[in-house]
Amino acid sequence: MFNPNEPIPTAWRACIERWLPERCDIYADPRYCSTWLEWEDATAVALWEQIEGIEFLYTFMLKPLPMVVDRHWRYDAQSFYGYGGIMTSEPASRAVFDQFNDAVDQWMCEQGVVAEFVRQHPLMHPEPTLARRAQYRIVRTNVYAQPVAVLQSLDSATRRNIAKATRAGISIERWNARNGAELFADLYQRTAKRLSMDAFYHFPRSYFDAVAELLGDHAWYLVARIDDQPIAALLVLQWGDTLTYHLGASDQRFWAQRPNDALFAALLRTAVDNAFSTVSLGGGTSTDPADSLYRYKSKFGNRHVPVFIGTRVHEPNTYQRLCTEWESRHRERASQYRSYFLRYRIGEFDRRRIVLT
């Protein structure tokens, strides 16, 4: 366990570094986890156990509840932004998984964790329940690319858009995480305001500085420029043989020149040139196949995988009291958010954004 500004545990890093890259992901790297601790006001936790020669690792944020309704049940646990769930050093049987899940359940109850929110990793957990013992529902479909194949099969409209960007004088550059933090933070914050994103997504400049400081070469930017002016950019994470599109931003005044098409094509070419076999593009905002963001990303991918979230309540009475108390304090929002699992947290990032931006 560690908190903001505390040393990252060497045992946690050593664990993921001795595993084969395909058995893990950047989302389980404590350096990635550390980038979120200030924004989330959380403690980073990794639960580890070895059973029958197989290492198990479960990473998450431990967060104090926003209101106290019980002296023992004081926390909830959530996957870090992106994906989470249990990872193993090699494939494990269901019986061995159950042993680890039992141990995690015991830890949660001893620590006073009311509930867990799990973001299933669609590639690491082909069955959602392999992420963690919980109840699951599908929330979107992710798009992945085998870059060589996708570049060879881009449709004619996308090729025309890329050519249009070139004719407009758009150039694509790779910037390291430190040099790109300021420009991306500015582009991203303007994008978040334009799209009226939820307060959670208004990441402060300090987040991008933390990415640069902690992730180093595991994070970098692709930047589209015209006449030396940055007009769009992607924040990319790398781990093993996978590149992950993490966040994107663009200046809408230049959309007609198609900088985003040029950026995603450049991301695929970068993957090919550097022997990355997979590019993770994320998905849309819903399960609707007509979702515009999902359809756009699908132009640059050739594999589509469902994504699930998992929920688990360890103390139902306390959980219900939290939800009821929040609804009594926010009657004007209660019906809108009644289906949200951790609805007692609605509104916390509105307050945090004022403090950190």
C-alpha positions in Angstrom: 0.0 0.0 0.0 1.1 3.6 -0.6 -0.3 7.1 -0.7 0.5 10.2 -2.8 4.2 11.3 -2.5 5.2 8.1 -0.8 7.9 5.7 -2.3 6.5 3.1 -4.7 6.9 -0.3 -3.1 9.8 -2.2 -4.6 8.1 -5.6 -4.1 5.1 -4.5 -6.2 7.3 -3.4 -9.1 9.5 -6.5 -8.8 6.4 -8.7 -9.1 5.2 -7.3 -12.4 8.7 -7.0 -13.8 9.4 -10.7 -13.4 6.2 -11.7 -15.2 6.0 -12.2 -18.9 4.7 -8.9 -20.4 1.6 -10.6 -21.8 0.6 -11.7 -18.3 0.3 -8.1 -17.1 -0.5 -4.6 -18.3 0.6 -1.0 -17.5 -2.6 -0.6 -15.5 -1.1 -2.9 -12.8 2.2 -1.0 -12.7 2.5 0.9 -9.4 3.9 3.9 -11.3 0.7 4.2 -13.4 -1.4 3.7 -10.3 0.5 6.5 -8.6 -0.4 9.0 -11.3 -4.0 8.8 -10.0 -3.6 9.1 -6.3 -3.7 12.9 -6.0 -6.7 13.2 -8.3 -8.6 10.4 -6.7 -7.5 11.2 -3.1 -6.8 7.4 -2.6 -4.4 4.8 -1.4 -2.9 2.4 -3.9 -3.2 -1.3 -2.8 -1.8 -4.5 -4.3 -2.9 -7.8 -2.8 -0.4 -10.6 -3.7 -0.5 -14.3 -3.0 1.2 -17.4 -4.4 -0.9 -20.5 -4.7 0.4 -23.8 -6.2 3.3 -21.9 -7.7 1.1 -19.3 -9.4 1.4 -15.6 -8.4 -1.8 -13.6 -8.0 -1.9 -9.8 -8.0 -5.0 -7.6 -7.4 -4.5 -3.9 -7.6 -7.0 -1.2 -6.8 -7.6 2.1 -5.0 -8.8 2.2 -1.4 -10.9 5.3 -0.9 -12.4 6.6 2.4 -16.1 6.9 2.1 -17.5 10.4 1.6 -19.7 10.0 4.7 -19.5 7.9 7.8 -22.4 5.7 8.7 -20.5 2.9 10.5 -17.2 2.9 12.5 -15.9 -0.3 10.8 -17.1 0.0 7.3 -15.1 3.0 6.1 -13.9 2.4 2.6 -14.7 1.2 -0.9 -12.3 -0.3 -3.5 -12.1 0.7 -7.1 -10.0 -0.3 -10.1 -7.8 2.5 -11.4 -8.9 4.4 -14.5 -8.6 2.0 -17.4 -8.7 -1.6 -16.4 -8.1 -3.6 -13.3 -8.9 -7.0 -11.8 -6.8 -10.0 -10.8 -3.8 -10.9 -12.8 -1.8 -14.1 -12.6 1.8 -15.1 -13.5 0.4 -18.0 -15.5 -3.0 -19.5 -16.3 -4.8 -20.8 -13.2 -7.7 -23.2 -12.6 -11.1 -22.0 -11.4 -10.5 -23.7 -8.0 -7.2 -21.8 -7.5 -8.9 -18.6 -8.5 -11.6 -19.3 -5.9 -8.9 -19.6 -3.2 -7.5 -16.2 -4.0 -11.0 -14.7 -4.2 -11.7 -16.0 -0.8 -8.6 -14.4 0.6 -9.5 -11.1 -1.0 -13.0 -11.3 0.4 -11.5 -11.8 3.9 -9.1 -8.9 3.5 -11.9 -6.6 2.3 -14.1 -7.4 5.3 -11.3 -7.1 7.8 -10.4 -3.7 6.4 -13.9 -2.4 6.4 -14.4 -2.2 2.6 -18.2 -1.8 1.9 -18.1 -2.4 -1.8 -15.8 -3.0 -4.8 -16.0 -1.6 -8.3 -14.0 -3.6 -10.9 -13.1 -2.6 -14.4 -12.6 -5.8 -16.3 -9.6 -6.0 -18.7 -11.1 -7.3 -21.9 -7.9 -9.0 -23.1 -6.6 -10.3 -19.7 -10.0 -11.5 -18.6 -11.8 -13.3 -21.5 -14.4 -14.3 -18.9 -15.4 -11.3 -16.8 -15.5 -13.4 -13.6 -11.7 -14.0 -14.0 -11.3 -10.3 -13.1 -12.7 -10.8 -9.7 -15.7 -12.5 -8.0 -18.5 -10.0 -8.7 -21.7 -9.3 -10.6 -21.0 -8.1 -14.2 -22.7 -6.2 -16.9 -21.4 -5.1 -20.3 -20.8 -1.4 -20.8 -19.2 -1.0 -24.2 -17.2 -2.7 -26.9 -13.5 -2.0 -27.3 -11.6 -1.8 -30.6 -8.2 -3.3 -31.0 -5.9 -3.2 -34.1 -3.4 -5.6 -35.5 -1.6 -2.6 -37.1 -0.1 -4.2 -40.2 -3.5 -5.7 -41.2 -5.4 -2.5 -40.5 -3.1 -0.2 -42.4 -3.5 -2.4 -45.4 -7.2 -2.4 -45.2 -8.2 1.2 -44.4 -11.3 2.2 -46.3 -11.1 4.7 -49.1 -12.9 7.5 -47.2 -10.3 7.2 -44.4 -7.4 7.2 -46.9 -8.9 10.4 -48.4 -9.1 12.0 -45.0 -5.4 11.2 -44.3 -4.4 12.6 -47.7 -6.4 15.7 -47.0 -4.5 16.2 -43.7 -1.2 15.9 -45.6 -2.2 18.4 -48.3 -3.3 20.8 -45.5 0.3 20.8 -44.2 -0.4 18.8 -41.1 2.7 17.1 -39.7 2.7 14.4 -37.0 5.5 14.5 -34.3 6.3 12.2 -31.4 6.9 14.2 -28.1 8.1 12.7 -24.9 5.8 12.8 -21.9 7.6 15.7 -20.2 7.8 18.0 -23.3 4.2 17.3 -24.3 2.5 17.7 -20.9 1.9 21.4 -21.1 0.5 21.6 -24.6 -1.6 18.4 -24.1 -3.0 19.7 -20.8 -4.2 22.9 -22.5 -5.7 21.1 -25.5 -7.3 18.4 -23.3 -8.9 20.9 -20.9 -10.4 22.9 -23.7 -11.7 19.6 -25.2 -13.2 18.6 -21.9 -15.0 21.9 -21.6 -16.3 21.8 -25.1 -17.7 18.3 -24.7 -19.2 19.1 -21.3 -17.4 16.1 -19.8 -18.2 14.9 -16.4 -16.1 16.6 -13.7 -14.1 13.4 -13.2 -12.6 13.8 -16.7 -11.3 17.4 -16.2 -7.9 16.1 -15.3 -5.6 18.9 -14.0 -2.2 19.8 -15.4 -0.7 18.0 -12.4 -2.0 14.7 -13.7 0.0 15.0 -17.0 3.1 16.1 -15.1 2.7 13.0 -12.9 2.5 10.8 -16.0 5.8 12.3 -17.3 7.6 12.0 -14.0 6.4 8.5 -13.1 6.0 6.7 -16.4 8.9 8.1 -18.4 9.3 6.2 -21.7 6.1 4.2 -21.0 4.1 7.3 -22.0 4.4 9.7 -24.9 2.4 11.9 -27.2 1.6 12.0 -30.9 1.1 15.7 -31.8 -0.5 17.0 -35.0 0.8 20.5 -36.0 0.0 22.9 -38.8 2.3 26.0 -39.2 4.0 24.9 -36.0 0.7 25.2 -34.1 -0.4 22.1 -32.1 -4.0 21.3 -33.2 -4.6 17.7 -31.9 -2.7 15.1 -29.9 -2.9 11.6 -28.4 -1.5 10.4 -25.1 -0.1 6.9 -25.7 0.9 4.3 -23.1 3.1 1.3 -24.0 3.7 -2.0 -22.3 5.1 -5.2 -23.8 4.0 -5.4 -27.4 0.9 -3.2 -26.9 0.3 0.5 -27.5 -2.7 2.0 -25.7 -4.5 5.1 -26.7 -5.1 6.7 -23.3 -6.5 10.2 -23.9 -7.0 12.5 -26.9 -7.7 16.1 -27.5 -8.1 18.4 -30.5 -8.9 22.0 -31.5 -12.3 21.9 -33.3 -11.3 24.9 -35.5 -9.1 22.5 -37.5 -11.4 19.4 -37.8 -12.0 20.0 -41.5 -8.3 19.3 -42.1 -8.7 15.8 -40.5 -5.9 15.8 -38.0 -7.5 13.0 -36.0 -7.4 10.6 -38.9 -3.8 11.5 -39.5 -3.0 10.9 -35.8 -4.6 7.5 -35.6 -3.0 6.4 -38.8 0.4 7.6 -37.4 -0.3 5.6 -34.3 -0.7 2.4 -36.3 2.4 3.2 -38.4 4.4 3.8 -35.2 3.3 0.4 -33.9 4.4 -1.3 -37.1 7.8 0.5 -37.2 8.5 -0.4 -33.6 7.2 -4.0 -33.7 4.2 -3.6 -31.5 1.6 -6.3 -32.4 -1.5 -4.7 -30.8 -2.9 -1.2 -30.6 -5.7 -0.7 -28.0 -8.1 2.1 -29.0 -10.7 1.8 -26.3 -14.4 2.0 -27.2 -17.4 4.3 -27.3 -19.5 5.5 -24.4 -22.3 2.9 -24.6 -23.2 -0.5 -25.9 -25.0 1.0 -28.9 -23.3 -0.2 -32.1 -24.2 3.2 -33.6 -22.2 5.0 -30.9 -20.3 7.7 -32.9 -17.0 7.3 -31.0 -17.1 3.5 -31.3 -17.8 3.8 -35.0 -14.9 6.3 -35.5 -12.4 4.1 -33.7 -13.6 1.0 -35.7 -12.2 2.6 -38.8 -8.7 1.9 -37.3 -9.3 -1.5 -35.7 -10.1 -5.1 -36.7 -11.0 -6.7 -33.4 -14.0 -6.0 -31.2 -14.2 -7.2 -27.6 -16.9 -6.5 -25.0 -16.0 -4.7 -21.8 -17.6 -5.4 -18.5 -17.7 -3.7 -15.1 -18.1 -5.7 -11.9 -19.8 -4.8 -8.6 -19.5 -6.5 -5.3 -21.1 -5.5 -1.9 -19.5 -6.8 1.2 -21.8 -5.2 3.8 -25.3 -4.6 2.2 -26.8 -2.8 5.2 -24.0 -0.1 5.3 -24.0 0.2 1.5 -27.8 0.8 1.4 -27.5 3.4 4.3 -24.8 5.2 2.2 -27.0 5.3 -0.8 -30.1 6.3 1.1 -28.2 9.1 3.0 -26.8 10.5 -0.3 -30.3 10.4 -1.9 -31.8 12.3 1.1 -29.1 15.0 0.7 -29.4 15.2 -3.1 -33.1 14.7 -3.8 -32.9 16.7 -7.1 -30.3 14.2 -8.5 -31.5 11.0 -6.8 -33.7 9.6 -9.7 -31.0 10.4 -12.3 -28.3 8.5 -10.5 -30.2 5.7 -8.8 -28.7 3.1 -11.1 -25.1 4.1 -10.3 -23.3 1.6 -8.1 -21.2 4.1 -6.1 -23.8 6.9 -6.4 -22.9 8.2 -3.0 -19.8 9.5 -4.7 -21.6 11.6 -7.3 -20.4 15.2 -7.0 -17.0 14.6 -5.4 -15.0 15.6 -8.5 -16.9 18.9 -8.9 -15.4 19.9 -5.6 -11.9 18.4 -6.3 -11.6 20.1 -9.7 -11.9 23.5 -8.0 -9.0 22.6 -5.6 -6.6 21.0 -8.1 -7.0 23.1 -11.3 
